[in-house]
Amino acid sequence: MPIMPRRRLLAFGGAASAAALLPGFGVPAAGEPRPNILWLVSEDNNPFVGAYGDQLARTPHIDALAGRGILYRNVYSAAPVCAPSRFAIITGVRPESCGPAQHMRARARLPGFMHGFPEYLRQAGYYCSNNAKTDYNCDLDPATIWNESSQSAHWKNRAPGQPFFSVFNLETSHESRVFVPTPGNVGPQDVRVPPYLPDTPQIRRDFASYYNLMERVDAQIGVKLAELEQAGLADDTIVFHYSDNGGVLPRSKRFCFDEGLRCVLIVSMPPKWQHLAGPKAGSTVADPVGLIDLGPTVLSLAGLPVPGHMHGQALLGRAAQPRRYQFSMRDRMDERYDMSRTLTDGHYRYTRNYHPHRPWGQHYAFAWLAGGYQSWESEYLAGRLNEEQARFFRPKPFESLHDLQQDPDQLHDLIADPAQARRIDVMRRALDQHMLAVVDNGLIPEGSAAEGYEASRKLHPSLMRQALALAATAAKREPDSIGRLRRYLAHRSEILRWWAAQGLVMLGRAAVAAGADLKSRLALESSPQVKVSLAEALVNIGDARAGIPALIGLYESHPDQCVKLMAVNALTCVGEAARPALDALRRGASAQDTYVRNASKYLQLVLNGTYAPQIAIFDLDSLSR
């Protein structure tokens, strides 16, 4: 395809600057018709939508959009939280491929060739506007991505006749909106409480509020669609509606269950552009797709090539490709470390937990502003939960398999079912291959010099294979692995030493035979991330005199906030043994870093015996997330 003439680029205000960044990127020939593309994005919601079969939902505008469009039934975010998910959407690249983008609230550095996908559209002459959330978890500059990114950004501001790509982010269903009741047509008595949750008034209230918020989102979408119609642009505009990650009710956002990962995605193609669709209007697609596919899909619909570095694949247009699995992940969420990897074919979900010794229900200061989480933990502490409900606050399995059709609440683990052995083997190997192919930075401790897209690709592939295997050995928590873990404590690679130390942490008291190795290694270790794990392992085997001072020293004195956060997490996990850290925790409760501050406040309350789930640890004055 010929490059657009310079005069045409300049006429479309700002496209020339994007073109300078993307030499040689092909664009459609001058005069070739191109569709307008409109994204209507809701935040933090599962498909609580009538078109998805929810009988309680009141979403007439979304349902009508699905009736004249394509409804994707099995849609998954790259991560069960906004910032890593939005990294994947804007770049088309897996966040775990470009550490620390896979962690919540981080700032990854992109290599020079990687851009936000709207830059390619701008080079091709599109007017690109974003109203107004960015939250890309990396060093992308919104000014280079968008012609305008603000609360007033709008397709109306484009040049006459210019094709547009416009995004409107509707924050009505954001997690923070569930912190206070939202009245409406759905009341607490109307909702279904899933069996993994206790049936309490607070949890019922949160579910009802969620339905009522979704009704408000639907009304906002109706307004935007009417605006498009009134401007005479509906026949020329492809409309997407999707949610940026799964929902916010208990056991959803932050967790690799379907409630945290499954999203809405509807694409409405006017007749003029129906030839680009493949599926017919009003159809449903059951194949697993991901939000990471959105950028490549828009490029494909605009007639542009999809860059080879993108992991996402086009769903529509000339570059559309089929897919078998969708992969998702989680690492640090807010102030808590935990690592999970998962894949699904839309029917079964296989999940691997690399920190199974830590419960799902670690305390998250922001999430615990919701009454549902407060109520759930209160019931747990009072001993009023059944086994299914209490599981959230207990250690996890290393791996699990769930049948999403027969068991949508994901309560019945099939990992030991002989009838599923072949499927499990295939999905295990698929996940291993995926993690190696994307150079999964979750295998690297946060803050390490080896972390990052370019740095991690300088590591020898055999090292990453070793790390993947050693991480699995560690997470299986088998006592006979202690010899292998001890040998790796002195390895030249920080990554392998870290997983060896992590494995000894997970073995707990069973690692007592490694005590001398842990103690001598702690004195020699150069990596502060590894030192945190060595010290925690020492406390676990009963040597608090060696482990606790090391953790306090790293927590108080190390300049890296990641190290401080790892240290206070380790102190939290060792329980009463952390009492000597109380003075340091009092000081840490005023730390500048939000996550260090929240984790410090929590542990201080626990050690003082004054913690209760209803205590608001998160600073309400900073409630802008």
N, C-alpha and C positions, 0 to 999 in steps of 0.2 A: 504494500500500500504506500502511496506517495506521502511524504511529509507535508503537513499543512503549511501553506505559504506564511511568511512572517507577518504580512499585513493582516491576514485573517486571524492569526493568533492575537495580535495586538487589539484588534477590534473587539475581542471577547474579554478584555480587561483581566489581566493577571495570568492568563494561560501561558504567555511567553516565559514568565519566570519559571513555571513548572516545566516547560519544554527544555529550558536550559539545564535542568537537573537530569533529564531523561533522554540523552542523546540517542537518536536512531530508533526511538520507539514508534512503531507504525500507527498511523491514524487513517480513518476512512477518507476516501477521496472527497474533495470539495463538492458540495451539492448532493452527496449521498444522504438520504433521509435517515434520521436517527431518532429513537424514542426518547421522550422525557422519562425520568425515573424518579419516583417519590418513595421515600422510606418513612413509615409511621411506626416509630419504635416505642414500645412500652417497656417498663423496667420491672425486673424481678417477678415475673409471673409465669406459672405453668398454664397449660391450656384449660383454664376455668372459663370455657367459651362454649356456647351452645353448639356451634358447628363441629366441635370435637366430641359432642355427645353428652355434655354436662347439662342435665335437666334443670339444675338450679340456677344456672347462669342466665343473665339478662344482657345479651350482647347482640342486639339486632343488626347494628351496622357492620360488625365484624362477620356475622353470619351471612349477611347479604354479600359482602366482599368475597367470602368463600364460595358462595353460590355462583358467582360469575367468574371465579378465578380457580386457582389450584391450591388445594389444601394439602400440606405436607404433614402427615400424621406422626412420624417419628423423627423429631428434630431435636438436636442436642447442641448445647454450648460447649466450647472447648474447656471451660472451667465453670464450676458452680458459683461464680461470683463475678461482679461486673468488670473490674479492671483487667484481669487476665483474659476474660472473654472478649472485651473490647479491643485488646491488643490483637487477638486473632482475627477479629472482624476487619479492623482497619488495615492490617498487613497481609492477611491471608496466610500467615505463618503461625505455627504452633508456639504458644508462649514458652513452653518448656524447652523449646529449641533455642531460645534467646534469653537465657537467665540474666537477671532475676525476674523477667517478665511473668513467670509462672506464679510468683508470690504476690499476695495482695498488697497493694500500695508499695510499689517498687519503681525503679527508674532504669529500665534496660537501655543499653546503648546499641543502636542499630548500625549494621555495616553500611558503608556508603551506597551500595547498590539497592538497598531496601527502602521502599517508600510507602506512604499511605496510598492505597489504590486510587483515591480521587485525583491524585496528581496526574495519573495517566489519562483520566477523563478530561482534566483541564487542558492537557496538552492537545487533546483531540478537539478542543473547542467547546467543551461543556462548561456551563456555569455551575459551580458546586457550592452549595450553602449548607450550613449546619446550625441548627437551632436546638440546643446549644452545647450539650454535654460532650466532653471529649474523653477524659479518663483513660488514656491509652497505655498507661503503665510503662512508658518509654520516653525517649528524648525527641520524639516527633514534635515539630513545631506546627500548631494548627494553622498558622499563617501561610505555610507552604503547601498545606493540604487543601485548604478551602479558599474560595474567593471571599467568603465571609463566614465567620463562626461567632455568633453572638445571639442574644435573645431577640434581636430584630432581623436576623438572617432569614432570607426568603427567596424563593424562585422569582418573585416579582421584581427583584432588583437586577435581573439579567438584562442583557442587550436585546432589542427587538429581534424575535426569530431565533434566538440562541437556544439550543437544547439545554436542559438542566438536569442536574442530579441534586435533589434536595432532601435533607434529613430533618425530621422533627422528632425530638425526644420527649416523650410524655412521662413526667416523673410522678404521676398520680398514684401509681401502684408500687412506688419504691418502698423498700423495707421500712423506712422510718415512718411511713404513713400508717403502719399497723400498730404503732406504739400507743395510739389513742383510738378509742372506738369510733367507727364510721357507721352512722345509722343509715338505713336504707330499706330496700324491699326485702332483703334477706335478714332474718333474725337468728340469734343463736340456737333457737329451737329447731331451725330448718336444716342445719348442716349435718353432714356425716363426719364423725370423728374416726379416723382410721385406727385400727386396733393397736398400732405401735405407740399410740398416745393415750394418756388417761383422759377420761371424759370429765373435764372440769369446766366451770363457767368461763374461766379466762381463755382456755383453748377454744371453746365454742365461740366466744366473742371475737377472737382473732380470725377464725374461719369466716364468720359472717361479715366482718369488716373487709376481708379480702374480696369476697363476692361483690360487696357494695362499691369498693374501689374499682373493680373491673368494670362495673356498670358505668362508672364515671369515665374511665378510659374509653369505653365504647362510644360514649357521647362525644368525647373530644375527637375521636377518629371520624365520627359522622360529620362534625364541623369542618374538618380538613377536607374530606371528600366533597362536601357541598361547595367549599371554596374553589376546589379544582373544577368542578362542574360549572359553576357560575362564571369562571374565567374562560370557559370554552376550551379547556385543555384536557378534559377527561378522555377524549378519543385519541389523544396523542401520548398518553402517559401510562406507563406501567407502574402499578402500585404494589409495594411490599408492606405487609404488616408482620412484625416479629417482636419477640421479647428478648432482651439482651442476655438473660440467663434464667434459670428456673426460679421457683417461688421462694417466699420468705416465711412460710409457716414452719413450725418446728420440724427439724430433720430435712430441710430442703436446701436453701442457700448455704453454701460452704461445704456441702457434703455430696459425695458421688453416688447418691441414689437418684432414681428417675425424677423425684421431686426437685432435686437441685439442678438437674441438667436438662430436663425435657422442656422445650419451649414451643411457642406458637410460631408458625410461619405460613403465611398465605400470600400468594402472588396473583394479582389480577391483571390480565393482559387484554387490552381493548382489541376488537376485531382487526384493526389495522396492523397489529403486531402479533397476532395469534400464530402466525407462521413460525415465530421464533420459539414457541412454547414447547412443542412436543405433546405433553398432556393436554387434553381438551379442557375448555372452560367448564367448571363445575366438577372436575375430577378430583380424586384423592390419590396421593402418592404414599405408599407404605414403606418404600425403601428408606433406610436410615440416611439422613442428611445432617449437615452441621452448619452452624452459623459461620464457621470458617469458610464455607462455600459462598457466602454472600458477595464478597468482593469479586472473586472470579466470575460469578454469575452476572454481575452488573457489567463487567468488562466485556463478557461474551455478548450480552444483549446490545451493547453499544458498538459491536463489530470490532472490538480490539483484542489483541492477543493476550493470553494469560501468562504473566512472567513465569519462567521455569522454576524460580525459587519458592513459589507459593505452594503450600501444602493443600490448600483448599482446591476444590474442583467445581467447574461450572455446572449448575443444575439445568440451565436453559441456554438457548442460543446456539451458535455454531460450535462452541467448544464444549458442549454438554457431555458428561461422562458418567457411567454408572459407578456405584460404590457398594462394597459389601459390608463394611463396618464403619462405625463412627467411634473415634477415640476421644476420651476426656481425661482430665487430671485435676488434682489439687495438691498444693504444697502449703506453705504458710498461709493461713487465713487470719488476718489481723495480727493479734499478738501470740497466736498458737501455731506451733510447728506440727505438721502431720503430712504424710505423703501417701497418696493413693493414685492408682492408675486403673482405667477401666475402658472396656469397649463393649459395644452392643451391635447386634444385627437387627434391632427393633423388636426381636422376640425374646432373646436371652441377653442378660447382662453378666459379664465376667468382670470381677473387681479384684484387685490386688492391693493390700494394705501393707506398706513398708514400715509402719510404726504401729504394729498391732497392740503393743503394750499400753499405748495411750488410748483412752476411750474416745468415741466420737464426741461425747458430751463434755469436752473441756470447756471451761468457762470463757466465753467471748463477751467482753464488756459491752460491745455495741449490740450484739444479738440479744443479750439479756435485758435490754430495755423493753423487750416485748413481753407482755404478760404470759404468753403461752410458754416461753422458756422458763420463766420464773415459776409458773405453776407446775410444770413438768418436773423440774429439779426439786421443788418443795415436796412433791408426792414421793419422789425417790428417797429423799432424806428422811421422810416420815415412814418409809417402809411400806407404802401402800400400792406399789406397782406390781403387776404380774411380770413373768419372765420376758415376754415380748416387749413390754414397755420399759423395763429396767435395763435391757441390753444396751441402750444408747450410752449409759454411764459406766459401762464395763469394757474391759479389753476386747479388741476386735479379732476376728480370724485373719490369717494371712491372706487367704483368698476365698472367694465365694462365687456362686453361680445362681442366678435367679431367673425363673420363667416369668417374664413380664406380662404375659397374657393370662396365665393361670394364677399368678401370684403378683398382682400389680402393686401390692403393699410391700413386696420384697421381704417377706418374713421367713420363707422356707428355703433354706440354703441347700442346693443340690450338689455341692462340691464333692460329696462322698457317694453320690448315687452312681452305681456301676453302669446304669443305662445311659449316663451322660458322659462317660469316660472319654469317648472319641471327641465329642464336641469340646470338652474341656481342654483336651490336648491341643486341638486345632486353635482354640482361642488363646491359650497360653503362648503358643509359638507365634501367633499373630501379634500379640502384645509385645513380646520380646523383640521381634523384628521391627516393629514400629518404634519402640524406644531407642533402638540402635540407629535406625534410619534417620530419625529427627535429632539425634545426638541429645538425648534427654538430659537437660541440666539439673533435673531433680536429683540425679545421682551425685551431684556436686554440692558441697555445703554452701549455703548462702554467704556471700561475701568473699569467697575464695577467689584467688587470682585466676583460677582455671575456669571461672564462670563467665558466660557470655557467648554470643553467637560465634565470634571470631576466635576467641581464646579456646573455647571447647572443641573447635574443629582442628586445633593444632595438637590435640591429644591423639595418641595413637589409637586406632580402632580397637586393638586388642586390649588396651587399658579399659575402655568403656565396656567391652564384653566381660572383662574381669569384674568391673564394678557392678554390673548387672547381676552377675552370678553371686558375688559376695553379698550384695544387698538382699538377695533372696535367701541365702544361707542365714544371714542375720535375722531376717524377719520370720523365718520358720521357727526360731527359738528352740532348736533341738539341742539338748545337753551335749550330745556327742560331737557338736560342731565346735566346741571350745578350743580344741587343738588348732584347727584351721584359723580361727579368729585370732588366737594368740600369735601365730606366725605372721599374720598380716599387720600386727601392731607396729612392726619395725620396717615396713615396706617404704620404699623411697617415695611412693605416691601418697600425697595427702588424702586423696579421695579414698584409696583403699584402707589407709589407716583409720579414716573417719568411720567407714562402714564396719571395720573390725571392732572399733570401740563401741559403735552403736549396737552391734550384735551382743557385746558383753553387757551393755546396759539392759538390753531386752531379756537376757538370761537371768538377771536379778541375782538372787542368792546362789543360783546354780553356777555362777561364774567365779566362785570363791577361789578355785584353783588357779585363777589368773591374777590373783592379788599382787604378787611380787612383780609380775610383768606390768600391770597397770601402774603401780607406784613408781617403778623405775622409768617407765615411758613418760609419765607425767612430768618428771624432772627434766627430761630431754626434749620433749615435744616442742616444735616451733610453731605449729598451727594452733591458733586459739580455738578454732572450732573443734578440733580433735581434743584439745585439752578439756573443753567442757564435757565431752562424752566420757573421757577417761575419769574425770573427777566424779561424774554422776555414777559411773559403774563402781567406783571405789565406795561411795556411800551405800550403794545397793548391797554390797557384800559385807557391810558392817564397818568399813573403815572411814567413818565420818571425819575423824581427826585429820586425815589426809585430803579428803575430797571437798569438804565444806569450805575451808579457807581458800582453796583454789577457785571454787565457784564464786565466792564473795569477791575475791580479788579481780577476777575477770569482769564480774558484774559492775563493780565500782570504778575500776581503773582503765578498762580497755576503751579506746576511742571509737571503735566500730560499734554502731548501734545494733547490728545483727548479732555480734558476740554478746553484748549486754543482754539482748533479748533471749538468746539461747541459754545463757547462764541463769536468768531468772526463771525460765521454763524448767530447767533442770532442778533448780531449788524447789519449784512447785511440785515436781514429781516425786521428790524424796520425802515429802511430808514433814513429820515432826522433826526430823533430823536437820531441817533448815532453820530451826529456831535461832541459832547464833547469828543469822543474817538479819534479824529484826531491825537493828539500828540502821543497817545499810538500806533496808527496804523503806524505812521512814524517809530517808533522803531520796530514794528512787521514786517515791510517790509524787515528787515534784519535778521529775525529769522532764526535759524538753521534748523528748520523743514520746508521742502519744502511746505507742504500744508498750514501751518500757514502763511508762507511768501507770497504765492500766494494769499490767501484769503485777507490778509492785504493790499497788493498792489491794488487789485481790489477795495476794499471798499474805500480806500484812494482816488483813481481816481474818483469814483462815487461821493463822498462827495465834492470833489474839483471841480466837473463839468467838468473834463477833460477826462472822460472815452470815448473811442470809441472802437467798436468791433475789429478794426484792430490793436489795441495796443497789442503787445506781452508781456503778463505778465509773462508767464512761462520763466524760465531761459534757454535760448537756449544752454548754455554751458553744461547743464545737460541732454541733449536730448539723453538718453540711457535707454529706457524703453521697 
